[in-house]
Amino acid sequence: MPGLNLTQLRLRNQHLNEPGFTKPAEVVKWLGAVQAQDYAGAKWAIGQRLMNGSDKIIEKAFNDGEILRTHVMRPTWHFVAPQDIRWMLDLTAARVRAIAATRHRQLQLDEKVFSKCTNTLTRVLEGGKQLARTQLIDTLRNAGIKIEEQRFVHIMMEMELRQLICSGGTEGKQLTYTLLDDRVPKTAAISRDEALATMAGRYFASHGPATLQDFAWWSGLTVADCKAGLEMIKSNLVNKDGYWFADPEIGTVKQNRAYLLPNYDEYIVSYKDRSATILEKNIDKADPRGTIFNHTVIVNGKIEGIWKRELKKETVIIDITPFKLLSKQANAAIDSAAKRYAKFLELKEAVVKVHYFRI
């Protein structure tokens, strides 16, 4: 096998280079989970992997419960498929709790508080109700539960981990919560080994080529658990220099292709080692905290700059800040990517403005 082209294989396996899905739920299920603390950005992450996807199509899938948003890994919000949410939480909740334990002690969140929250939220949400964050803050406060100093965020995360609540639909511009049992019928539990194997299989098929350490980072599980999961499915994978993936054939990968990826996109955030996508000298230009916090400009698989948007009535303005002087081909590819974004938002046009870093 010739040298491994990480970016081309990942672009293909993540369905960025050649979108092959028609439904948002198909994208989420294929990827296993899609990081989603930036709700608008996460919708665009799904949209780029859809054939003829639009913001409205994904919003409808979310409102209809075809994709759900909950804390399931690392810990942060992810989109997950309804049929996956229970076994994933069974597998990952203990690790998320372990990460949050110190903060819970600092916030004086214990079993007594969580039990009271469980009873309060069950009562107010029963009957299929979907309530916004502001409404639930008032509900908990009226029940005598302190919600200052990020307590509300951690309370709701714990309620998600307990499989009490998950995302409801949107109410205007607000996201809502609802009872998980009202959103997703209970299903038979699967064994821990089956869950590990399923998660490993999803990850390496959709995100490969990737390493064991990449899988551990993405899932938030221990390296030992990840190794066990990989061991169960490795006969279905190819291994080259510690990189595992499902299919070595690249096929046709479109060249001179650009993508305007949102922050936390799976193409970047799901790998512990991101050196394949960005030069070290450009990391501080993107963000000293790391590339995942920015909307990134991808040209032929590499991060070549960052971008921001401004929405007008019928136009989206894309402000591009490249890391270097771009070629005519790159600029043309970025213009095409901007047009795809305008189409996704159902706007008439996209205007690209370029501002270079001052050296």
Order of alpha helices (4+ residues) and beta strands (2+ residues): alpha-alpha-beta-alpha-alpha-beta-beta-alpha-alpha-beta-alpha-alpha-beta-beta-alpha-alpha-alpha-alpha-beta-beta-beta-alpha-alpha-beta-beta-beta-alpha-beta
